[in-house]
Amino acid sequence: MSTVLLIADTPWVVNDVRSAISSPGREIVVLNDPTIAASTAAETRPDVAIVDLQVGAMGGMAIVRSIHDGQALGQVPDFPTVLLLDRTADRFLARRSGANASVVKPFTAQELRSAVTRILL
């Protein structure tokens, strides 16, 4: 059983991610409150987190950094992150945040599955 933490509040993003990566034996935990991303990750112990570029009033870069800060302090387990970007030019945000991978929206199911598979190997 694998767990994916999806941090997003836009319905089409949640639906597209679910349809792209849902499979038997995979739980997708959806979180629409980015302020509790690190504590939710500590509780759910995901295998990967997928973070939208903007969730509520918080940017995806800040969300990924808060998760990594919790990991550095030993409060959050180690797992990779995928940042969902609005445009290709935003790839520098993914690199600066420390995300392990990024995918530009709108994405195909294959693009997202490939990014997740690549960082989990």
N, CA, C and O atoms as CSV, one atom per row, in Angstrom:
chain,resi,resn,atom,element,x,y,z
A,1,MET,N,N,0.841,-1.178,0.000
A,1,MET,CA,C,0.000,0.000,0.000
A,1,MET,C,C,0.887,1.242,0.000
A,1,MET,O,O,1.766,1.386,0.850
A,2,SER,N,N,0.656,2.122,-0.942
A,2,SER,CA,C,1.401,3.382,-0.971
A,2,SER,C,C,0.437,4.531,-0.712
A,2,SER,O,O,-0.761,4.437,-0.982
A,3,THR,N,N,0.988,5.613,-0.182
A,3,THR,CA,C,0.183,6.786,0.148
A,3,THR,C,C,0.738,8.000,-0.565
A,3,THR,O,O,1.942,8.253,-0.551
A,4,VAL,N,N,-0.158,8.749,-1.190
A,4,VAL,CA,C,0.188,9.998,-1.858
A,4,VAL,C,C,-0.519,11.115,-1.112
A,4,VAL,O,O,-1.730,11.052,-0.899
A,5,LEU,N,N,0.224,12.132,-0.716
A,5,LEU,CA,C,-0.361,13.321,-0.109
A,5,LEU,C,C,-0.498,14.355,-1.213
A,5,LEU,O,O,0.503,14.822,-1.757
A,6,LEU,N,N,-1.724,14.714,-1.546
A,6,LEU,CA,C,-2.009,15.703,-2.581
A,6,LEU,C,C,-2.437,16.989,-1.891
A,6,LEU,O,O,-3.454,17.025,-1.200
A,7,ILE,N,N,-1.659,18.037,-2.083
A,7,ILE,CA,C,-1.965,19.323,-1.467
A,7,ILE,C,C,-2.431,20.250,-2.585
A,7,ILE,O,O,-1.627,20.807,-3.334
A,8,ALA,N,N,-3.748,20.400,-2.675
A,8,ALA,CA,C,-4.364,21.200,-3.734
A,8,ALA,C,C,-5.779,21.564,-3.308
A,8,ALA,O,O,-6.416,20.833,-2.549
A,9,ASP,N,N,-6.270,22.706,-3.806
A,9,ASP,CA,C,-7.633,23.101,-3.478
A,9,ASP,C,C,-8.490,23.399,-4.710
A,9,ASP,O,O,-9.647,23.801,-4.585
A,10,THR,N,N,-7.927,23.203,-5.882
A,10,THR,CA,C,-8.668,23.419,-7.122
A,10,THR,C,C,-9.261,22.089,-7.568
A,10,THR,O,O,-8.524,21.129,-7.791
A,11,PRO,N,N,-10.591,22.021,-7.700
A,11,PRO,CA,C,-11.228,20.735,-8.017
A,11,PRO,C,C,-10.673,20.032,-9.259
A,11,PRO,O,O,-10.496,18.814,-9.235
A,12,TRP,N,N,-10.394,20.766,-10.344
A,12,TRP,CA,C,-9.915,20.076,-11.546
A,12,TRP,C,C,-8.523,19.485,-11.325
A,12,TRP,O,O,-8.203,18.439,-11.890
A,13,VAL,N,N,-7.697,20.137,-10.515
A,13,VAL,CA,C,-6.368,19.596,-10.228
A,13,VAL,C,C,-6.500,18.311,-9.417
A,13,VAL,O,O,-5.853,17.308,-9.717
A,14,VAL,N,N,-7.341,18.350,-8.391
A,14,VAL,CA,C,-7.566,17.154,-7.568
A,14,VAL,C,C,-8.086,16.010,-8.433
A,14,VAL,O,O,-7.599,14.884,-8.337
A,15,ASN,N,N,-9.070,16.299,-9.273
A,15,ASN,CA,C,-9.643,15.259,-10.143
A,15,ASN,C,C,-8.620,14.709,-11.123
A,15,ASN,O,O,-8.541,13.496,-11.317
A,16,ASP,N,N,-7.825,15.593,-11.751
A,16,ASP,CA,C,-6.837,15.130,-12.735
A,16,ASP,C,C,-5.741,14.293,-12.077
A,16,ASP,O,O,-5.301,13.291,-12.640
A,17,VAL,N,N,-5.306,14.699,-10.898
A,17,VAL,CA,C,-4.282,13.918,-10.198
A,17,VAL,C,C,-4.846,12.560,-9.803
A,17,VAL,O,O,-4.206,11.531,-10.015
A,18,ARG,N,N,-6.042,12.560,-9.232
A,18,ARG,CA,C,-6.676,11.290,-8.843
A,18,ARG,C,C,-6.777,10.343,-10.039
A,18,ARG,O,O,-6.408,9.173,-9.945
A,19,SER,N,N,-7.278,10.857,-11.159
A,19,SER,CA,C,-7.466,9.966,-12.310
A,19,SER,C,C,-6.126,9.508,-12.891
A,19,SER,O,O,-6.046,8.423,-13.466
A,20,ALA,N,N,-5.087,10.309,-12.750
A,20,ALA,CA,C,-3.781,9.936,-13.309
A,20,ALA,C,C,-3.057,8.894,-12.471
A,20,ALA,O,O,-2.388,8.023,-13.026
A,21,ILE,N,N,-3.174,8.961,-11.139
A,21,ILE,CA,C,-2.333,8.089,-10.313
A,21,ILE,C,C,-3.102,7.094,-9.454
A,21,ILE,O,O,-2.488,6.314,-8.725
A,22,SER,N,N,-4.416,7.100,-9.520
A,22,SER,CA,C,-5.182,6.125,-8.740
A,22,SER,C,C,-4.884,4.721,-9.218
A,22,SER,O,O,-4.788,4.457,-10.417
A,23,SER,N,N,-4.739,3.827,-8.256
A,23,SER,CA,C,-4.535,2.425,-8.579
A,23,SER,C,C,-4.862,1.609,-7.337
A,23,SER,O,O,-4.872,2.137,-6.225
A,24,PRO,N,N,-5.128,0.317,-7.528
A,24,PRO,CA,C,-5.362,-0.520,-6.362
A,24,PRO,C,C,-4.138,-0.488,-5.445
A,24,PRO,O,O,-3.003,-0.563,-5.914
A,25,GLY,N,N,-4.368,-0.379,-4.177
A,25,GLY,CA,C,-3.269,-0.353,-3.233
A,25,GLY,C,C,-2.634,1.012,-3.036
A,25,GLY,O,O,-1.601,1.126,-2.375
A,26,ARG,N,N,-3.240,2.048,-3.602
A,26,ARG,CA,C,-2.700,3.398,-3.435
A,26,ARG,C,C,-3.774,4.280,-2.803
A,26,ARG,O,O,-4.887,4.398,-3.316
A,27,GLU,N,N,-3.418,4.887,-1.694
A,27,GLU,CA,C,-4.317,5.822,-1.016
A,27,GLU,C,C,-3.884,7.242,-1.370
A,27,GLU,O,O,-2.698,7.570,-1.325
A,28,ILE,N,N,-4.858,8.079,-1.723
A,28,ILE,CA,C,-4.580,9.488,-2.013
A,28,ILE,C,C,-5.254,10.316,-0.933
A,28,ILE,O,O,-6.479,10.327,-0.812
A,29,VAL,N,N,-4.433,11.012,-0.149
A,29,VAL,CA,C,-4.925,11.878,0.915
A,29,VAL,C,C,-4.902,13.294,0.364
A,29,VAL,O,O,-3.840,13.812,0.019
A,30,VAL,N,N,-6.079,13.925,0.279
A,30,VAL,CA,C,-6.180,15.281,-0.261
A,30,VAL,C,C,-6.221,16.271,0.890
A,30,VAL,O,O,-7.010,16.133,1.825
A,31,LEU,N,N,-5.364,17.262,0.805
A,31,LEU,CA,C,-5.285,18.304,1.817
A,31,LEU,C,C,-5.462,19.643,1.117
A,31,LEU,O,O,-4.719,19.970,0.192
A,32,ASN,N,N,-6.465,20.428,1.567
A,32,ASN,CA,C,-6.663,21.740,0.947
A,32,ASN,C,C,-6.273,22.889,1.873
A,32,ASN,O,O,-6.495,24.055,1.548
A,33,ASP,N,N,-5.690,22.561,3.027
A,33,ASP,CA,C,-5.191,23.580,3.949
A,33,ASP,C,C,-3.668,23.465,4.016
A,33,ASP,O,O,-3.140,22.609,4.727
A,34,PRO,N,N,-2.967,24.316,3.285
A,34,PRO,CA,C,-1.516,24.182,3.213
A,34,PRO,C,C,-0.792,24.459,4.530
A,34,PRO,O,O,0.360,24.057,4.693
A,35,THR,N,N,-1.437,25.125,5.454
A,35,THR,CA,C,-0.776,25.463,6.713
A,35,THR,C,C,-0.518,24.239,7.583
A,35,THR,O,O,0.294,24.294,8.507
A,36,ILE,N,N,-1.204,23.137,7.295
A,36,ILE,CA,C,-1.004,21.918,8.083
A,36,ILE,C,C,-0.344,20.806,7.255
A,36,ILE,O,O,-0.450,19.626,7.589
A,37,ALA,N,N,0.331,21.196,6.182
A,37,ALA,CA,C,0.963,20.203,5.300
A,37,ALA,C,C,1.999,19.367,6.042
A,37,ALA,O,O,1.993,18.141,5.932
A,38,ALA,N,N,2.882,20.007,6.789
A,38,ALA,CA,C,3.938,19.267,7.481
A,38,ALA,C,C,3.367,18.351,8.552
A,38,ALA,O,O,3.801,17.206,8.678
A,39,SER,N,N,2.402,18.834,9.324
A,39,SER,CA,C,1.831,17.983,10.379
A,39,SER,C,C,1.019,16.835,9.783
A,39,SER,O,O,1.027,15.729,10.323
A,40,THR,N,N,0.321,17.084,8.681
A,40,THR,CA,C,-0.417,16.008,8.019
A,40,THR,C,C,0.551,14.974,7.452
A,40,THR,O,O,0.281,13.775,7.510
A,41,ALA,N,N,1.664,15.426,6.911
A,41,ALA,CA,C,2.676,14.499,6.396
A,41,ALA,C,C,3.263,13.655,7.521
A,41,ALA,O,O,3.541,12.470,7.333
A,42,ALA,N,N,3.450,14.261,8.682
A,42,ALA,CA,C,3.971,13.508,9.831
A,42,ALA,C,C,2.988,12.423,10.256
A,42,ALA,O,O,3.399,11.342,10.677
A,43,GLU,N,N,1.695,12.705,10.148
A,43,GLU,CA,C,0.661,11.736,10.537
A,43,GLU,C,C,0.464,10.647,9.483
A,43,GLU,O,O,0.378,9.467,9.821
A,44,THR,N,N,0.392,11.036,8.219
A,44,THR,CA,C,0.047,10.084,7.154
A,44,THR,C,C,1.258,9.326,6.614
A,44,THR,O,O,1.104,8.265,6.009
A,45,ARG,N,N,2.458,9.862,6.827
A,45,ARG,CA,C,3.700,9.244,6.367
A,45,ARG,C,C,3.610,8.831,4.888
A,45,ARG,O,O,3.726,7.648,4.567
A,46,PRO,N,N,3.401,9.809,3.989
A,46,PRO,CA,C,3.227,9.478,2.572
A,46,PRO,C,C,4.521,8.983,1.925
A,46,PRO,O,O,5.623,9.201,2.429
A,47,ASP,N,N,4.343,8.316,0.797
A,47,ASP,CA,C,5.481,7.896,-0.008
A,47,ASP,C,C,5.925,9.028,-0.927
A,47,ASP,O,O,7.086,9.085,-1.333
A,48,VAL,N,N,4.997,9.929,-1.256
A,48,VAL,CA,C,5.270,11.079,-2.109
A,48,VAL,C,C,4.200,12.137,-1.837
A,48,VAL,O,O,3.072,11.811,-1.467
A,49,ALA,N,N,4.567,13.406,-2.023
A,49,ALA,CA,C,3.599,14.499,-1.940
A,49,ALA,C,C,3.559,15.200,-3.289
A,49,ALA,O,O,4.593,15.451,-3.907
A,50,ILE,N,N,2.349,15.513,-3.733
A,50,ILE,CA,C,2.148,16.282,-4.950
A,50,ILE,C,C,1.525,17.601,-4.510
A,50,ILE,O,O,0.471,17.618,-3.874
A,51,VAL,N,N,2.188,18.711,-4.856
A,51,VAL,CA,C,1.807,20.017,-4.351
A,51,VAL,C,C,1.492,20.947,-5.516
A,51,VAL,O,O,2.307,21.110,-6.424
A,52,ASP,N,N,0.304,21.558,-5.488
A,52,ASP,CA,C,-0.064,22.533,-6.509
A,52,ASP,C,C,0.727,23.821,-6.266
A,52,ASP,O,O,1.136,24.098,-5.138
A,53,LEU,N,N,0.937,24.594,-7.308
A,53,LEU,CA,C,1.744,25.800,-7.202
A,53,LEU,C,C,1.105,26.855,-6.301
A,53,LEU,O,O,1.814,27.633,-5.664
A,54,GLN,N,N,-0.214,26.888,-6.242
A,54,GLN,CA,C,-0.909,27.840,-5.374
A,54,GLN,C,C,-2.052,27.116,-4.681
A,54,GLN,O,O,-2.941,26.574,-5.337
A,55,VAL,N,N,-2.028,27.109,-3.362
A,55,VAL,CA,C,-3.083,26.469,-2.574
A,55,VAL,C,C,-3.531,27.494,-1.542
A,55,VAL,O,O,-2.786,27.840,-0.625
A,56,GLY,N,N,-4.753,27.969,-1.704
A,56,GLY,CA,C,-5.237,29.014,-0.806
A,56,GLY,C,C,-4.339,30.233,-0.942
A,56,GLY,O,O,-4.044,30.682,-2.050
A,57,ALA,N,N,-3.910,30.762,0.191
A,57,ALA,CA,C,-3.056,31.950,0.186
A,57,ALA,C,C,-1.577,31.591,0.265
A,57,ALA,O,O,-0.739,32.472,0.461
A,58,MET,N,N,-1.247,30.320,0.117
A,58,MET,CA,C,0.141,29.885,0.267
A,58,MET,C,C,0.665,29.330,-1.055
A,58,MET,O,O,-0.030,28.572,-1.731
A,59,GLY,N,N,1.862,29.699,-1.417
A,59,GLY,CA,C,2.471,29.199,-2.638
A,59,GLY,C,C,3.027,27.806,-2.453
A,59,GLY,O,O,3.418,27.422,-1.351
A,60,GLY,N,N,3.061,27.049,-3.538
A,60,GLY,CA,C,3.573,25.688,-3.497
A,60,GLY,C,C,5.036,25.622,-3.088
A,60,GLY,O,O,5.466,24.670,-2.437
A,61,MET,N,N,5.801,26.644,-3.476
A,61,MET,CA,C,7.208,26.679,-3.090
A,61,MET,C,C,7.336,26.726,-1.564
A,61,MET,O,O,8.167,26.021,-0.992
A,62,ALA,N,N,6.529,27.542,-0.912
A,62,ALA,CA,C,6.560,27.645,0.550
A,62,ALA,C,C,6.080,26.349,1.203
A,62,ALA,O,O,6.588,25.954,2.252
A,63,ILE,N,N,5.107,25.693,0.584
A,63,ILE,CA,C,4.594,24.430,1.121
A,63,ILE,C,C,5.699,23.367,1.085
A,63,ILE,O,O,5.942,22.681,2.078
A,64,VAL,N,N,6.360,23.240,-0.062
A,64,VAL,CA,C,7.436,22.257,-0.200
A,64,VAL,C,C,8.553,22.572,0.794
A,64,VAL,O,O,9.092,21.664,1.427
A,65,ARG,N,N,8.900,23.836,0.933
A,65,ARG,CA,C,9.965,24.210,1.876
A,65,ARG,C,C,9.568,23.890,3.312
A,65,ARG,O,O,10.415,23.470,4.100
A,66,SER,N,N,8.291,24.079,3.672
A,66,SER,CA,C,7.868,23.760,5.042
A,66,SER,C,C,7.961,22.263,5.309
A,66,SER,O,O,8.311,21.841,6.411
A,67,ILE,N,N,7.644,21.462,4.291
A,67,ILE,CA,C,7.779,20.008,4.426
A,67,ILE,C,C,9.258,19.648,4.611
A,67,ILE,O,O,9.606,18.867,5.497
A,68,HIS,N,N,10.121,20.222,3.772
A,68,HIS,CA,C,11.561,19.929,3.867
A,68,HIS,C,C,12.146,20.415,5.193
A,68,HIS,O,O,13.032,19.768,5.753
A,69,ASP,N,N,11.659,21.544,5.695
A,69,ASP,CA,C,12.118,22.024,7.003
A,69,ASP,C,C,11.756,21.021,8.094
A,69,ASP,O,O,12.572,20.727,8.968
A,70,GLY,N,N,10.523,20.493,8.042
A,70,GLY,CA,C,10.104,19.478,9.008
A,70,GLY,C,C,10.927,18.211,8.897
A,70,GLY,O,O,11.225,17.563,9.900
A,71,GLN,N,N,11.296,17.857,7.662
A,71,GLN,CA,C,12.150,16.679,7.459
A,71,GLN,C,C,13.534,16.916,8.050
A,71,GLN,O,O,14.095,16.024,8.686
A,72,ALA,N,N,14.088,18.105,7.847
A,72,ALA,CA,C,15.420,18.416,8.364
A,72,ALA,C,C,15.448,18.395,9.886
A,72,ALA,O,O,16.472,18.071,10.488
A,73,LEU,N,N,14.322,18.740,10.508
A,73,LEU,CA,C,14.231,18.741,11.963
A,73,LEU,C,C,13.852,17.378,12.536
A,73,LEU,O,O,13.792,17.204,13.753
A,74,GLY,N,N,13.596,16.413,11.652
A,74,GLY,CA,C,13.214,15.081,12.099
A,74,GLY,C,C,11.766,14.982,12.542
A,74,GLY,O,O,11.380,14.000,13.176
A,75,GLN,N,N,10.954,15.986,12.215
A,75,GLN,CA,C,9.540,15.992,12.606
A,75,GLN,C,C,8.649,15.370,11.532
A,75,GLN,O,O,7.518,14.971,11.809
A,76,VAL,N,N,9.157,15.293,10.324
A,76,VAL,CA,C,8.404,14.778,9.175
A,76,VAL,C,C,9.266,13.703,8.521
A,76,VAL,O,O,10.466,13.904,8.338
A,77,PRO,N,N,8.670,12.562,8.166
A,77,PRO,CA,C,9.458,11.513,7.510
A,77,PRO,C,C,9.963,11.969,6.142
A,77,PRO,O,O,9.410,12.884,5.531
A,78,ASP,N,N,11.010,11.320,5.683
A,78,ASP,CA,C,11.588,11.632,4.378
A,78,ASP,C,C,10.721,11.057,3.268
A,78,ASP,O,O,10.392,9.870,3.288
A,79,PHE,N,N,10.353,11.884,2.307
A,79,PHE,CA,C,9.640,11.453,1.108
A,79,PHE,C,C,9.843,12.527,0.051
A,79,PHE,O,O,10.067,13.687,0.396
A,80,PRO,N,N,9.769,12.171,-1.230
A,80,PRO,CA,C,9.960,13.138,-2.300
A,80,PRO,C,C,8.700,13.971,-2.556
A,80,PRO,O,O,7.595,13.608,-2.152
A,81,THR,N,N,8.907,15.097,-3.240
A,81,THR,CA,C,7.798,15.990,-3.571
A,81,THR,C,C,7.783,16.306,-5.061
A,81,THR,O,O,8.828,16.395,-5.707
A,82,VAL,N,N,6.571,16.475,-5.591
A,82,VAL,CA,C,6.358,16.889,-6.973
A,82,VAL,C,C,5.586,18.203,-6.921
A,82,VAL,O,O,4.548,18.286,-6.263
A,83,LEU,N,N,6.079,19.222,-7.601
A,83,LEU,CA,C,5.406,20.511,-7.642
A,83,LEU,C,C,4.695,20.661,-8.977
A,83,LEU,O,O,5.308,20.498,-10.032
A,84,LEU,N,N,3.395,20.972,-8.934
A,84,LEU,CA,C,2.610,21.188,-10.151
A,84,LEU,C,C,2.708,22.663,-10.521
A,84,LEU,O,O,2.291,23.529,-9.753
A,85,LEU,N,N,3.254,22.944,-11.689
A,85,LEU,CA,C,3.542,24.309,-12.120
A,85,LEU,C,C,2.489,24.836,-13.082
A,85,LEU,O,O,1.797,24.066,-13.747
A,86,ASP,N,N,2.376,26.164,-13.147
A,86,ASP,CA,C,1.443,26.799,-14.073
A,86,ASP,C,C,2.041,26.993,-15.461
A,86,ASP,O,O,1.316,27.067,-16.452
A,87,ARG,N,N,3.372,27.076,-15.526
A,87,ARG,CA,C,4.030,27.269,-16.814
A,87,ARG,C,C,5.465,26.760,-16.730
A,87,ARG,O,O,6.041,26.659,-15.647
A,88,THR,N,N,6.020,26.448,-17.872
A,88,THR,CA,C,7.375,25.906,-17.935
A,88,THR,C,C,8.384,26.872,-17.311
A,88,THR,O,O,9.350,26.436,-16.685
A,89,ALA,N,N,8.169,28.164,-17.475
A,89,ALA,CA,C,9.100,29.166,-16.929
A,89,ALA,C,C,9.180,29.093,-15.405
A,89,ALA,O,O,10.113,29.644,-14.821
A,90,ASP,N,N,8.231,28.431,-14.749
A,90,ASP,CA,C,8.236,28.323,-13.285
A,90,ASP,C,C,9.110,27.179,-12.774
A,90,ASP,O,O,9.158,26.941,-11.568
A,91,ARG,N,N,9.792,26.478,-13.650
A,91,ARG,CA,C,10.627,25.357,-13.197
A,91,ARG,C,C,11.687,25.795,-12.182
A,91,ARG,O,O,12.087,25.012,-11.321
A,92,PHE,N,N,12.135,27.039,-12.288
A,92,PHE,CA,C,13.116,27.524,-11.313
A,92,PHE,C,C,12.523,27.531,-9.909
A,92,PHE,O,O,13.254,27.353,-8.935
A,93,LEU,N,N,11.195,27.736,-9.782
A,93,LEU,CA,C,10.546,27.684,-8.467
A,93,LEU,C,C,10.648,26.284,-7.876
A,93,LEU,O,O,10.899,26.119,-6.682
A,94,ALA,N,N,10.455,25.295,-8.711
A,94,ALA,CA,C,10.558,23.905,-8.239
A,94,ALA,C,C,11.966,23.613,-7.751
A,94,ALA,O,O,12.150,23.002,-6.698
A,95,ARG,N,N,12.959,24.048,-8.514
A,95,ARG,CA,C,14.349,23.817,-8.108
A,95,ARG,C,C,14.672,24.557,-6.813
A,95,ARG,O,O,15.313,23.996,-5.924
A,96,ARG,N,N,14.240,25.798,-6.698
A,96,ARG,CA,C,14.541,26.590,-5.491
A,96,ARG,C,C,13.827,26.053,-4.265
A,96,ARG,O,O,14.330,26.191,-3.150
A,97,SER,N,N,12.666,25.445,-4.451
A,97,SER,CA,C,11.913,24.916,-3.311
A,97,SER,C,C,12.498,23.608,-2.802
A,97,SER,O,O,12.260,23.220,-1.658
A,98,GLY,N,N,13.262,22.930,-3.649
A,98,GLY,CA,C,13.804,21.630,-3.285
A,98,GLY,C,C,12.926,20.475,-3.723
A,98,GLY,O,O,13.159,19.333,-3.327
A,99,ALA,N,N,11.910,20.761,-4.544
A,99,ALA,CA,C,11.050,19.687,-5.051
A,99,ALA,C,C,11.891,18.701,-5.856
A,99,ALA,O,O,12.835,19.092,-6.542
A,100,ASN,N,N,11.543,17.432,-5.768
A,100,ASN,CA,C,12.288,16.391,-6.480
A,100,ASN,C,C,11.917,16.311,-7.945
A,100,ASN,O,O,12.696,15.818,-8.761
A,101,ALA,N,N,10.719,16.798,-8.288
A,101,ALA,CA,C,10.255,16.785,-9.675
A,101,ALA,C,C,9.196,17.871,-9.833
A,101,ALA,O,O,8.656,18.390,-8.856
A,102,SER,N,N,8.919,18.193,-11.084
A,102,SER,CA,C,7.843,19.149,-11.372
A,102,SER,C,C,7.149,18.729,-12.652
A,102,SER,O,O,7.733,18.090,-13.526
A,103,VAL,N,N,5.873,19.111,-12.734
A,103,VAL,CA,C,5.054,18.827,-13.907
A,103,VAL,C,C,4.256,20.086,-14.196
A,103,VAL,O,O,3.695,20.699,-13.288
A,104,VAL,N,N,4.207,20.473,-15.477
A,104,VAL,CA,C,3.488,21.678,-15.872
A,104,VAL,C,C,2.030,21.330,-16.165
A,104,VAL,O,O,1.743,20.364,-16.873
A,105,LYS,N,N,1.113,22.129,-15.612
A,105,LYS,CA,C,-0.323,21.964,-15.860
A,105,LYS,C,C,-0.685,22.662,-17.167
A,105,LYS,O,O,-0.048,23.660,-17.502
A,106,PRO,N,N,-1.659,22.197,-17.909
A,106,PRO,CA,C,-2.322,20.913,-17.704
A,106,PRO,C,C,-1.377,19.782,-18.100
A,106,PRO,O,O,-0.630,19.889,-19.072
A,107,PHE,N,N,-1.424,18.722,-17.344
A,107,PHE,CA,C,-0.529,17.595,-17.563
A,107,PHE,C,C,-1.329,16.401,-18.059
A,107,PHE,O,O,-2.537,16.305,-17.839
A,108,THR,N,N,-0.632,15.497,-18.730
A,108,THR,CA,C,-1.275,14.250,-19.108
A,108,THR,C,C,-1.080,13.264,-17.959
A,108,THR,O,O,-0.196,13.436,-17.119
A,109,ALA,N,N,-1.901,12.252,-17.937
A,109,ALA,CA,C,-1.765,11.218,-16.908
A,109,ALA,C,C,-0.382,10.584,-16.986
A,109,ALA,O,O,0.228,10.301,-15.955
A,110,GLN,N,N,0.115,10.360,-18.195
A,110,GLN,CA,C,1.431,9.747,-18.375
A,110,GLN,C,C,2.543,10.634,-17.819
A,110,GLN,O,O,3.483,10.128,-17.206
A,111,GLU,N,N,2.450,11.942,-18.024
A,111,GLU,CA,C,3.479,12.856,-17.507
A,111,GLU,C,C,3.552,12.793,-15.982
A,111,GLU,O,O,4.639,12.724,-15.410
A,112,LEU,N,N,2.394,12.816,-15.332
A,112,LEU,CA,C,2.391,12.785,-13.871
A,112,LEU,C,C,2.842,11.426,-13.353
A,112,LEU,O,O,3.654,11.355,-12.430
A,113,ARG,N,N,2.329,10.355,-13.933
A,113,ARG,CA,C,2.750,9.017,-13.501
A,113,ARG,C,C,4.257,8.836,-13.672
A,113,ARG,O,O,4.919,8.274,-12.800
A,114,SER,N,N,4.799,9.311,-14.793
A,114,SER,CA,C,6.249,9.194,-15.032
A,114,SER,C,C,7.050,9.960,-13.988
A,114,SER,O,O,8.058,9.459,-13.489
A,115,ALA,N,N,6.613,11.165,-13.655
A,115,ALA,CA,C,7.335,11.958,-12.649
A,115,ALA,C,C,7.309,11.268,-11.295
A,115,ALA,O,O,8.328,11.210,-10.607
A,116,VAL,N,N,6.153,10.747,-10.909
A,116,VAL,CA,C,6.031,10.070,-9.617
A,116,VAL,C,C,6.871,8.797,-9.618
A,116,VAL,O,O,7.606,8.540,-8.665
A,117,THR,N,N,6.769,8.007,-10.670
A,117,THR,CA,C,7.529,6.755,-10.754
A,117,THR,C,C,9.032,7.031,-10.725
A,117,THR,O,O,9.778,6.329,-10.042
A,118,ARG,N,N,9.477,8.041,-11.459
A,118,ARG,CA,C,10.896,8.375,-11.540
A,118,ARG,C,C,11.479,8.728,-10.167
A,118,ARG,O,O,12.593,8.310,-9.850
A,119,ILE,N,N,10.756,9.481,-9.360
A,119,ILE,CA,C,11.327,9.882,-8.061
A,119,ILE,C,C,11.155,8.815,-6.983
A,119,ILE,O,O,11.816,8.862,-5.946
A,120,LEU,N,N,10.267,7.853,-7.232
A,120,LEU,CA,C,10.085,6.786,-6.240
A,120,LEU,C,C,11.062,5.637,-6.438
A,120,LEU,O,O,11.219,4.800,-5.549
A,121,LEU,N,N,11.717,5.585,-7.588
A,121,LEU,CA,C,12.668,4.504,-7.856
A,121,LEU,C,C,14.006,4.746,-7.224
A,121,LEU,O,O,14.911,3.923,-7.361
